[in-house]
Amino acid sequence: MKLRRARAAALTACAMMAISIPLAAAARGATSVTAAPASSGAHLPPENGPVVAHSETYTATWTFKDGSLRRCVTYTVTGGIKYDTQVLEPSGDITWTNQRLSPQPTLEASVHAYADGRCGGAAKLYTISMGQHWSGYSCSFNPSVFFSAPWGIGVSFWPSCGDKSQVGYISDYGSSSSYTQYTSGAPPVAFGHYDGLPGQNPCYGLYVSSQNYVSSHTSDIYQSSSDKLCLAS
């Protein structure tokens, strides 16, 4: 019995060795895998283009000929607009930012006599209430607007559009042959940022309105066409 048990023990030991040796060999043959560092030449998203500052000036003029009042009134708005542009990659979109009326617009009105279909000769108005109005030029373009007094905002007449949201400044003056409305004392009117593809540049509109009196009870109302101001890219 002792001999059989000894042989059995020896066979068991051999079997364990036969099993453990291949496992040990497999363990010696295993190789650890480490992620390779990213290549320095890996593809990176393209950078956006540089921010480009723009500054433009403008002049818009209208003449109101009123046979009933026998007056011609010429209105002129002068000023400038400043803004920044940047091309966004990879889409190619353009963003317009920091859009503001600078230098701020000045509205002037010059009065002349009107007779036989012609403007000329000295004349005055008894009083005048005149204003300038700004918004997006097209009926569907309603930009965000930032402003301070004396500017105000509201929904009212816009040439060729009916009612439309706009920012405006209206002031009243007494008897004279010329009038000037200054807006330089307030922070500039500014428009919110705008995004578009090349060729989809934002265009802003401006028109003037006035109520002209030749006496305390005789007046007429004038509303001009809108002038178009498109920004560069």
KOLPA-107472 format. One line per 8 residues: their letters; for each residue z, x, y of N, C-alpha, C, O, CB. Coordinates in steps of 0.2 Angstrom, whole numbers, plus 5000, padded with zeros to 4 digits. Atoms other than C-alpha are relative to their C-alpha. Glycine has a CB too. Layout:
# residues N
A = Z X Y Z X Y Z X Y Z X Y Z X Y | ... .
//
This chain:
# residues 233
MKLRRARA = 5000 5004 4994 5000 5000 5000 5000 5004 5006 4996 5003 5011 5006 4995 5000 | 5000 4995 4994 5004 5014 5012 4993 5003 5002 4991 5004 5007 5005 5005 4999 | 5007 4997 4999 4987 5022 5009 4995 4995 5003 4991 4997 5008 4998 5003 4994 | 5004 5005 4998 4978 5006 5012 5001 4998 5008 4996 4998 5012 5000 4993 4996 | 4999 5001 4993 4987 5003 5028 4998 5006 5005 4996 5005 5010 5008 4999 5001 | 5002 4994 4996 4983 5021 5034 4993 5000 5001 4991 5001 5006 5002 5006 4996 | 5007 5001 5000 4965 5018 5030 4998 4995 5005 4993 4995 5009 4996 4999 4994 | 5001 5005 4995 4965 5002 5040 5001 5002 5007 4997 5000 5011 5004 4994 4998 .
AALTACAM = 4999 4997 4994 4973 5010 5054 4995 5004 5003 4993 5004 5009 5007 5003 5001 | 5005 4995 4998 4960 5024 5054 4994 4996 5002 4991 4998 5007 4999 5005 4995 | 5006 5004 4998 4946 5011 5054 5000 4997 5006 4996 4996 5010 4998 4995 4994 | 4999 5004 4994 4953 5001 5068 5000 5005 5006 4997 5003 5011 5007 4997 5000 | 5000 4995 4995 4955 5017 5078 4993 5002 5002 4991 5003 5007 5004 5006 4999 | 5007 4998 4999 4937 5022 5075 4996 4994 5004 4992 4995 5008 4997 5001 4993 | 5004 5006 4997 4931 5004 5080 5002 5000 5007 4997 4999 5011 5002 4994 4997 | 4998 5000 4993 4941 5005 5096 4996 5006 5004 4994 5005 5010 5007 5001 5001 .
MAISIPLA = 5003 4995 4997 4933 5022 5100 4992 4998 5001 4989 5000 5006 5000 5007 4996 | 5007 5002 4999 4915 5015 5096 4999 4995 5005 4994 4996 5009 4998 4997 4993 | 5001 5005 4995 4918 5001 5108 5001 5003 5007 4998 5002 5012 5005 4994 4999 | 4998 4998 4993 4927 5011 5122 4995 5006 5002 4994 5007 5008 5007 5003 4999 | 5005 4994 4998 4914 5026 5122 4994 4997 5004 4993 5000 5010 4998 5004 4994 | 5006 5003 4996 4899 5015 5128 5002 4998 5006 4999 4998 5011 4996 4995 4996 | 4997 5002 4994 4910 5007 5141 5001 5005 5005 4999 5005 5011 5006 4996 4999 | 4999 4995 4996 4915 5023 5148 4994 5003 5002 4993 5005 5008 5004 5006 4996 .
AAARGATS = 5007 4997 4998 4897 5030 5148 4997 4995 5005 4994 4998 5010 4996 5000 4994 | 5003 5005 4995 4892 5014 5157 5003 5001 5007 5000 5001 5012 5000 4993 4998 | 4997 4999 4994 4905 5017 5170 4998 5006 5003 4997 5006 5009 5008 5000 4999 | 5002 4994 4997 4900 5035 5172 4993 4999 5003 4991 5003 5008 5000 5006 4995 | 5006 5001 4998 4882 5029 5175 4999 4995 5006 4993 4995 5009 4995 4998 4994 | 5000 5005 4995 4886 5016 5188 4999 5004 5007 5002 5009 5008 5006 4995 5001 | 5001 4997 4994 4880 5020 5206 5002 4995 5006 5000 4989 5006 4993 5002 5001 | 4997 5004 4994 4889 5013 5222 4994 5000 5005 4990 5004 5006 5006 5003 5003 .
VTAAPASS = 5006 5001 4995 4876 5005 5235 5003 4999 5006 5008 4995 5007 4996 4994 4997 | 4998 5001 4993 4879 5007 5253 4995 4998 5005 4989 5001 5004 5004 5007 5003 | 5006 5002 4996 4869 4998 5266 4998 5006 5005 5002 5009 5008 5002 4994 5005 | 5002 4995 4995 4858 5010 5276 5000 4998 5007 5000 4992 5009 4992 5001 4998 | 4999 5002 4992 4861 5011 5295 4993 4997 5002 4988 4999 5000 5002 5006 5004 | 5007 5003 4997 4848 5001 5305 4996 5006 5003 4999 5010 5007 5002 4995 5006 | 5005 4995 4998 4833 5011 5310 5001 5000 5008 5001 4995 5011 4993 4999 4998 | 5000 5000 4993 4833 5017 5328 4994 4997 5003 4994 4996 5009 5001 5007 5003 .
GAHLPPEN = 5006 5003 4998 4816 5010 5329 4999 4993 4999 4994 4990 4999 4994 5004 4997 | 5000 5008 5002 4821 4992 5325 4997 4996 5006 4998 4998 5012 5007 4998 4998 | 5004 5004 4994 4811 4979 5335 5006 4996 5004 5010 4993 5001 4996 4994 4996 | 4995 5003 4995 4821 4973 5350 4996 4995 5004 4990 4996 5006 5003 5005 5005 | 5003 5005 4996 4817 4957 5360 4997 5003 5007 5001 5008 5010 5004 4994 5002 | 5002 4997 4994 4806 4961 5376 5005 4999 5006 5008 4993 5006 4993 4998 5001 | 4996 5001 4994 4815 4963 5392 4996 4996 5005 4990 4996 5006 5002 5007 5004 | 5003 5004 4995 4812 4951 5406 4997 5004 5006 5000 5010 5007 5005 4995 5003 .
GPVVAHSE = 5003 4997 4995 4802 4956 5421 5005 5001 5006 5010 4998 5006 4994 4997 5003 | 4995 4998 4995 4810 4963 5437 5000 4994 5005 4996 4989 5005 4998 5006 5004 | 4999 5005 4995 4817 4951 5450 4996 5002 5007 4997 5007 5009 5007 4998 5002 | 5004 4999 4994 4805 4950 5465 5002 4996 5006 5002 4989 5005 4992 5000 4998 | 4998 5004 4994 4810 4944 5482 4994 4999 5004 4989 5003 5005 5005 5004 5005 | 5006 5002 4996 4798 4934 5493 5003 4997 5006 5008 4995 5007 4996 4995 4996 | 4998 5003 4994 4798 4929 5511 4993 4998 5003 4989 5002 5004 5003 5005 5005 | 5006 5003 4997 4785 4917 5519 5002 4997 5006 5007 4994 5007 4996 4996 4995 .
TYTATWTF = 4999 5004 4994 4783 4909 5536 4995 4994 5000 4990 4995 4996 4999 5004 5006 | 5005 5006 5000 4774 4892 5539 5000 4997 5007 5005 4998 5011 5002 4995 4995 | 5000 5004 4994 4769 4882 5554 4996 4993 4998 4991 4993 4995 4996 5003 5006 | 5004 5007 5001 4764 4863 5553 5000 4996 5006 5005 4996 5010 5004 4996 4994 | 5001 5003 4994 4757 4853 5567 4997 4993 4999 4993 4992 4995 4996 5004 5005 | 5002 5007 5000 4754 4834 5569 4999 4997 5008 5003 4999 5012 5004 4995 4996 | 5000 5003 4993 4748 4824 5585 5000 4993 4999 4996 4990 4995 4994 5003 5004 | 4999 5007 5000 4753 4806 5588 4996 4997 5006 4999 4999 5011 5007 4997 4999 .
KDGSLRRC = 5003 5002 4994 4741 4797 5599 5001 4992 5000 4999 4988 4996 4992 5001 5000 | 4998 5007 5000 4748 4780 5605 4997 4997 5006 4999 4998 5012 5008 5000 5000 | 5003 5003 4994 4737 4769 5616 5004 4995 5003 5004 4994 5009 4994 4996 4997 | 4996 5005 4997 4750 4756 5618 5005 5003 5005 5007 5000 5010 5004 4996 4995 | 4996 4996 4995 4762 4769 5626 4997 5004 5005 5000 5007 5009 5005 5004 4995 | 5004 4995 4995 4748 4779 5634 5003 5007 4999 5004 5010 5005 5000 4997 5007 | 4997 4993 5001 4756 4795 5626 4997 5003 4994 4995 5000 4989 5007 4999 5000 | 5001 4996 5006 4751 4809 5615 5006 5004 4999 5009 5007 5004 4993 5005 5001 .
VTYTVTGG = 4994 4996 5001 4765 4818 5607 4998 5005 4994 4996 5002 4988 5006 4996 4998 | 5001 4995 5005 4762 4834 5597 5006 5003 4997 5010 5006 5001 4995 5006 5003 | 4994 4998 5004 4775 4839 5584 4998 5007 4996 4993 5007 4993 5003 4995 4995 | 5001 4994 5004 4776 4857 5577 5007 5002 4997 5012 5003 5000 4998 5005 5005 | 4994 4997 5004 4788 4864 5564 4998 5007 4998 4993 5008 4995 5002 4995 4994 | 5001 4993 5002 4790 4882 5562 5006 5003 4996 5012 5001 4998 4998 5005 5006 | 4994 4997 5004 4801 4892 5550 4998 5005 4995 4992 5007 4995 5004 4994 4997 | 5002 4996 5006 4801 4902 5534 5004 4998 4994 5009 4994 4994 5002 5007 5002 .
IKYDTQVL = 4997 5001 5006 4806 4901 5516 5001 5007 4996 4996 5010 4996 4997 4995 4996 | 4999 4994 5004 4814 4915 5505 5002 4998 4993 5005 4993 4992 5006 5004 5003 | 4998 5002 5007 4816 4915 5486 4998 5006 4996 4995 5011 4998 4995 4994 4998 | 5001 4995 5005 4816 4926 5471 4996 4997 4994 4997 4992 4992 5007 5003 4998 | 5003 5002 5006 4805 4926 5456 5001 5005 4994 5002 5011 4996 4992 4999 5001 | 4999 4996 5006 4806 4933 5438 4996 4997 4994 4996 4991 4993 5007 5001 4998 | 5004 5002 5006 4794 4933 5423 5005 5000 4994 5008 5006 4993 4994 5004 4999 | 4996 5000 5006 4804 4928 5407 4996 5002 4994 4990 4999 4993 5003 4993 4999 .
EPSGDITW = 5004 4998 5006 4798 4936 5391 5004 4998 4994 5010 4997 4994 5000 5008 4999 | 5007 4999 5001 4791 4933 5378 4996 4994 5002 4990 4994 5001 4999 5002 4993 | 5004 5006 4999 4786 4916 5384 4995 5000 5006 4990 4997 5006 5005 4994 5002 | 5004 5000 4994 4779 4921 5401 5001 4995 5005 4998 4995 5010 4992 4999 4998 | 4998 5005 4995 4788 4907 5410 5002 5004 5006 5004 5010 5006 5006 4996 4998 | 4998 4997 4994 4792 4911 5428 5006 4995 5003 5006 4989 5003 4994 5000 5006 | 4994 5004 4997 4809 4906 5436 5000 5002 5008 5000 5007 5010 5006 5002 4997 | 4999 4999 4993 4811 4903 5455 5007 4999 5002 5009 4993 5000 4995 4995 5004 .
TNQRLSPQ = 4993 5000 4998 4828 4906 5462 5002 5001 5007 4997 5004 5010 5005 5004 4995 | 4998 4999 4993 4838 4907 5478 4995 4998 5005 4993 5001 5010 5001 5008 5001 | 5005 5003 4995 4825 4896 5487 5004 4997 5006 5008 4992 5005 4996 4995 4996 | 4997 5002 4994 4831 4893 5505 4995 5000 5006 4991 5005 5006 5007 5003 5001 | 5003 5000 4993 4824 4888 5522 5002 5005 5004 5008 5004 5007 5000 4993 5003 | 4997 4994 4996 4826 4905 5531 4994 5004 5003 4990 5006 4999 5005 5004 4996 | 4996 5004 4995 4823 4906 5545 5000 4993 5000 4994 4990 4998 4998 5003 5007 | 5000 5008 5001 4828 4888 5547 4994 4997 5005 4993 5000 5010 5007 4998 5002 .
PTLEASVH = 5005 5003 4997 4815 4876 5553 5002 4998 5007 5007 4995 5008 4997 4994 4996 | 4999 5003 4993 4813 4872 5572 4994 4995 5001 4988 4996 5000 4999 5006 5005 | 5004 5005 4998 4805 4856 5577 4999 4999 5007 5004 4999 5011 5002 4993 4997 | 5002 5001 4993 4796 4854 5594 4996 4994 5001 4991 4993 4997 4997 5007 5003 | 5004 5005 4999 4788 4840 5602 4998 5001 5008 5002 5002 5012 5004 4993 5000 | 5003 4999 4994 4776 4841 5617 4997 4993 5002 4993 4991 4998 4995 5006 5000 | 5003 5007 4998 4771 4825 5627 4995 5001 5006 4995 5005 5010 5006 4996 5003 | 5005 5000 4995 4755 4822 5637 4998 4993 5000 4999 4989 4996 4994 5005 4997 .
AYADGRCG = 5003 5007 4999 4746 4807 5644 4994 4999 4995 4991 5004 4993 4998 4999 5007 | 5005 5002 5005 4734 4798 5633 4996 4994 5004 4998 4989 5005 5002 4997 4993 | 5004 5005 4997 4719 4789 5641 4992 5001 4997 4990 5007 4996 5000 5000 5007 | 5007 5000 5002 4701 4785 5635 4999 5005 4994 4994 5008 4993 4996 5003 5006 | 5001 4996 5006 4704 4793 5618 5002 5007 5000 5000 5011 4996 4994 4999 4997 | 4998 4992 4999 4710 4810 5625 5007 5001 5002 5010 4997 5006 4995 5003 5005 | 4993 4998 4998 4726 4819 5627 4999 5005 5006 4995 5009 5005 5004 5003 4994 | 5000 4995 4995 4729 4828 5643 5004 4997 5006 5005 4991 5007 4993 5001 5002 .
GAAKLYTI = 4996 5002 4994 4739 4828 5659 5007 4999 4999 5009 4998 4993 4997 4993 5003 | 4992 5000 5001 4758 4828 5662 5002 4993 4999 4999 4988 5001 5003 5002 5007 | 4997 5006 5002 4768 4814 5655 5007 5001 4997 5009 5007 4994 4996 4996 4995 | 4993 4999 5003 4786 4811 5649 5001 4994 4996 4998 4989 4996 5005 5000 5006 | 4997 5005 5004 4795 4800 5637 5007 4998 5003 5010 5002 5006 5001 5001 4992 | 4994 5002 4998 4810 4790 5642 5006 5002 4996 5011 5005 4998 5001 4992 5000 | 4995 4997 5005 4820 4795 5626 4996 5001 4994 4990 4998 4993 5006 4995 4999 | 5003 4999 5006 4815 4801 5609 5005 5001 4995 5010 5004 4996 4995 5006 5000 .
SMGQHWSG = 4996 4998 5006 4823 4801 5592 4996 5003 4995 4991 4999 4992 5004 4993 4997 | 5005 4997 5004 4814 4813 5581 5004 5004 4994 5010 5006 4995 4996 5005 5004 | 4997 4997 5006 4817 4821 5564 4995 5004 4996 4989 5002 4996 5005 4996 4996 | 5004 4997 5005 4811 4832 5550 5003 4999 4993 5009 4998 4993 4999 5008 5001 | 4997 5002 5006 4812 4828 5532 4996 5005 4994 4991 5006 4995 4998 4993 4998 | 5002 4996 5005 4810 4839 5516 5002 4997 4993 5007 4994 4992 5004 5007 5001 | 4999 5002 5007 4808 4836 5497 4995 5003 4996 4991 5008 4999 5000 4992 4999 | 5006 4998 5004 4796 4840 5483 4994 4997 5003 4994 4991 5004 5002 4999 4993 .
YSCSFNPS = 5006 5003 4997 4779 4837 5488 4997 4994 4997 4995 4989 4999 4994 5006 5001 | 5003 5005 5004 4773 4827 5474 5005 4994 4999 5011 4995 5000 4998 5002 4993 | 4996 5006 5001 4780 4809 5471 5005 5001 4994 5011 4999 4995 4996 4994 4999 | 4995 4999 5006 4788 4815 5454 5004 5006 5001 5009 5007 4996 4995 5000 4994 | 4996 4994 4999 4795 4831 5460 5006 4999 5005 5005 4998 5011 4996 5006 5002 | 4994 5002 4996 4813 4828 5466 5005 5006 4998 5010 5006 4994 5004 4994 4998 | 4996 4995 5001 4822 4845 5467 5007 4999 5002 5008 4995 5006 4997 5006 5004 | 4993 5000 4998 4840 4848 5468 5001 5004 5007 4997 5008 5009 5005 5004 4995 .
VFFSAPWG = 5000 4998 4993 4845 4851 5487 5007 5001 5002 5012 4997 5000 4997 4995 5005 | 4993 4998 4998 4860 4860 5494 5000 5001 5008 4995 5004 5011 5002 5006 4997 | 5000 5001 4993 4864 4857 5513 5007 4999 5003 5011 4998 5000 4995 4995 5002 | 4994 5001 4996 4877 4856 5526 4998 4996 5007 4992 4996 5009 5004 5006 5002 | 5002 5004 4994 4878 4845 5542 4997 5005 5005 4999 5011 5005 5007 4997 5003 | 5001 5007 4998 4869 4841 5553 4994 4997 4995 4992 4992 4997 4997 5000 5007 | 5005 5003 5005 4857 4839 5538 5003 4994 4996 5009 4994 4995 4997 5005 4995 | 4997 5005 5004 4859 4823 5528 4995 4998 4994 4989 5000 4995 5001 4994 5004 .
IGVSFWPS = 5004 5002 5005 4852 4816 5512 5000 4993 4998 5005 4990 5000 5002 5004 4993 | 5000 5007 5002 4846 4799 5506 4993 4999 4997 4989 5003 4997 5001 4996 5007 | 5006 5002 5002 4832 4789 5499 4996 4996 5005 4999 4991 5007 5001 4996 4993 | 5004 5004 4995 4819 4783 5511 4993 5001 5000 4990 5005 4995 5003 5002 5007 | 5007 4999 5000 4801 4783 5516 4997 5007 4999 5000 5012 5002 4997 4997 5006 | 5003 4994 5001 4790 4797 5510 4992 4999 5000 4990 4994 4996 5002 5004 4993 | 5007 5002 5000 4771 4798 5514 4997 5000 4993 4998 5004 4989 4997 5006 5004 | 5004 5002 5006 4760 4791 5500 5005 4999 4994 5002 4999 4988 4996 5006 4998 .
CGDKSQVG = 4996 5001 5006 4775 4789 5488 5005 4994 5001 5008 4992 4996 5005 5006 5000 | 4995 5005 4999 4785 4774 5495 5007 5004 5002 5007 5009 5005 5001 4996 4994 | 4993 4997 4999 4804 4778 5495 5001 5006 4995 4999 5006 4989 5006 4995 4998 | 4999 4994 5003 4810 4795 5489 5006 5004 5002 5007 5004 5008 4993 5005 5000 | 4994 4996 4998 4825 4806 5489 4998 5006 5004 4993 5010 5003 5004 5003 4994 | 5002 4994 4996 4825 4819 5503 5005 5002 5005 5010 4998 5006 4994 4998 5005 | 4995 4998 4996 4835 4829 5515 4997 5000 5007 4991 5002 5008 5003 5007 4998 | 5003 5000 4993 4832 4827 5534 5005 5001 5005 5012 5001 5004 4997 4993 5001 .
YISDYGSS = 4996 4999 4994 4839 4830 5551 4996 4997 5006 4991 4998 5008 5001 5008 5002 | 5002 5004 4994 4837 4818 5566 5004 5000 5006 5010 5000 5005 4999 4992 4998 | 4996 4999 4993 4842 4820 5584 4997 4996 5005 4991 4995 5005 5001 5008 5001 | 5002 5004 4994 4841 4810 5600 5000 5004 5006 5004 5009 5007 5004 4994 5001 | 5001 4996 4994 4835 4817 5617 4999 4995 5006 4996 4989 5004 4995 5005 5000 | 5001 5004 4994 4834 4810 5635 4993 5001 5002 4988 5004 4999 5005 5001 5005 | 5007 5000 4997 4819 4809 5647 4998 5008 5001 5001 5012 5003 5000 4997 5006 | 5003 4993 4999 4808 4825 5646 4992 5000 4998 4990 4995 4995 5004 5005 4996 .
SSYTQYTS = 5007 4999 5002 4790 4831 5643 5000 5005 4994 4994 5006 4991 4996 5003 5005 | 4999 4996 5006 4796 4843 5629 5007 5000 4997 5012 4999 5000 4997 5007 5002 | 4994 5001 5003 4809 4843 5616 5000 5006 4994 4995 5007 4991 5001 4993 4997 | 4999 4995 5005 4816 4856 5604 5006 4999 4996 5012 4998 4998 5000 5008 5002 | 4994 5001 5005 4827 4853 5588 5001 5007 4997 4997 5009 4993 4999 4994 4996 | 4998 4994 5004 4836 4869 5582 5005 4998 4994 5009 4994 4995 5004 5005 5005 | 4996 5001 5006 4844 4870 5565 5004 5006 4998 5007 5007 4993 4996 4997 4994 | 4997 4993 5002 4850 4888 5565 5007 5000 5000 5010 5005 4998 4997 5005 5005 .
GAPPVAFG = 4993 4999 5000 4868 4884 5568 5004 4998 4993 5010 4999 4992 5003 4996 5005 | 4997 5003 5006 4871 4877 5550 4997 5005 4994 4992 5008 4995 4998 4993 4998 | 5003 4997 5005 4869 4885 5533 4993 4998 4998 4992 4992 4999 5005 5000 4994 | 5007 5002 5001 4851 4885 5527 5000 4995 4994 5004 4995 4990 4996 5006 4998 | 5002 5004 5006 4844 4871 5516 4998 5004 4994 4994 5008 4995 4995 4994 5002 | 5002 4996 5006 4842 4877 5498 4998 4995 4995 5000 4990 4995 5006 5005 4998 | 5003 5004 5006 4833 4871 5483 5003 5003 4993 5003 5009 4993 4993 4999 5000 | 4998 4997 5006 4839 4873 5465 4995 5003 4996 4989 5003 4998 5002 4994 4996 .
HYDGLPGQ = 5004 4995 5003 4831 4885 5453 4994 4995 4996 4996 4990 4994 5003 5004 4995 | 5006 5003 5003 4814 4880 5446 4996 5004 4995 4996 5010 4996 4995 4998 5005 | 5004 4997 5006 4805 4885 5429 4993 4997 4999 4993 4991 4999 5005 5000 4994 | 5007 5003 5001 4787 4884 5426 4995 5006 4997 4997 5012 4998 4997 4997 5006 | 5005 4995 5002 4772 4893 5418 4996 5002 5006 4996 4999 5011 4995 4997 4994 | 5004 4998 4994 4760 4903 5429 4995 4994 5001 4992 4991 4997 4996 5006 4998 | 5004 5006 4998 4750 4890 5439 5004 4994 5001 5001 4989 5004 4995 4999 4995 | 4995 5006 4999 4765 4878 5439 5005 5001 5006 5011 4999 5005 5003 4998 4994 .
NPCYGLYV = 4996 4998 4995 4772 4885 5455 5003 4993 5004 5000 4988 5005 4997 5004 5005 | 4997 5006 4996 4784 4873 5465 4997 4999 5007 4995 5004 5010 5008 5001 5000 | 5003 5001 4994 4777 4865 5480 5005 4995 5004 5007 4990 5001 4993 4997 5000 | 4996 5004 4996 4788 4857 5494 4997 4997 5005 4991 4999 5007 5006 5005 5003 | 5003 5004 4995 4784 4844 5507 5004 4999 5006 5010 5000 5005 4998 4994 4997 | 4997 5000 4993 4788 4842 5525 4997 4994 5004 4990 4995 5004 5001 5006 5004 | 5003 5005 4995 4785 4827 5537 5005 4999 5006 5011 5000 5005 4998 4994 4996 | 4996 5002 4994 4791 4822 5554 5000 4993 5001 4995 4989 5000 4998 5004 5006 .
SSQNYVSS = 5000 5007 4998 4796 4805 5561 5003 5000 5007 5007 5004 5009 5004 4996 4995 | 4997 5001 4993 4800 4799 5578 5000 4993 5002 4995 4989 5000 4997 5005 5005 | 5000 5006 4996 4804 4784 5589 4999 5002 5007 5004 5004 5010 5006 4995 4998 | 5002 4998 4993 4796 4786 5606 5001 4994 5005 4998 4989 5004 4993 5003 5000 | 4999 5005 4995 4802 4776 5621 4997 5002 5006 4997 5008 5009 5008 4999 5001 | 5002 4999 4993 4793 4775 5638 5004 4996 5005 5003 4997 5011 4992 4998 5000 | 4995 5003 4996 4806 4763 5644 5006 4998 4995 5006 4999 4989 4997 4994 5004 | 4994 5002 5004 4823 4756 5638 4998 4995 4994 5002 4994 4990 5005 4998 5004 .
HTSDIYQS = 5001 5005 5005 4814 4742 5628 4993 5001 4998 4991 4996 4994 5001 4993 5004 | 5007 4999 5002 4796 4749 5625 5000 5006 4996 5001 5012 4998 4995 5000 5005 | 5000 4994 5004 4794 4761 5610 4995 4999 4994 4992 4993 4993 5007 5001 4997 | 5004 5000 5006 4784 4765 5595 5002 5005 4995 5006 5010 4997 4992 5001 5002 | 4997 4995 5005 4788 4773 5578 4994 5004 4997 4988 5001 4996 5003 4996 4995 | 5005 4995 5003 4778 4788 5571 5003 5003 4994 5008 5006 4994 4997 5005 5005 | 4998 4996 5007 4779 4795 5553 4993 5003 4998 4988 5000 4997 5002 4995 4995 | 5006 4996 5001 4767 4809 5550 4998 5000 4992 5002 4997 4988 5001 5007 5002 .
SSDKLCLA = 5002 4998 5007 4758 4814 5534 5005 5006 4998 5008 5009 5002 4992 5002 4999 | 4996 4994 5002 4767 4827 5523 4996 5006 5000 4990 5006 4998 5003 4998 4993 | 5003 4994 5001 4763 4845 5524 5002 5004 4994 5008 5003 4992 5002 5005 5007 | 4999 4997 5007 4762 4855 5508 5002 5008 5001 4998 5011 5004 4994 4999 4995 | 4998 4993 5001 4771 4872 5505 5001 5002 4993 5006 5001 4990 5007 5001 5005 | 5000 4998 5007 4768 4880 5488 5002 5008 5000 5000 5012 5004 4993 4999 4997 | 4997 4993 5001 4778 4896 5483 4995 5004 4996 4992 5002 4991 5007 4999 4997 | 5003 4996 5004 4770 4911 5476 5004 5002 4994 5010 5001 4993 4998 5007 5004 .
S = 4996 4998 5006 4774 4919 5459 5000 5007 4999 5003 5010 4995 4996 4997 4994 .
//
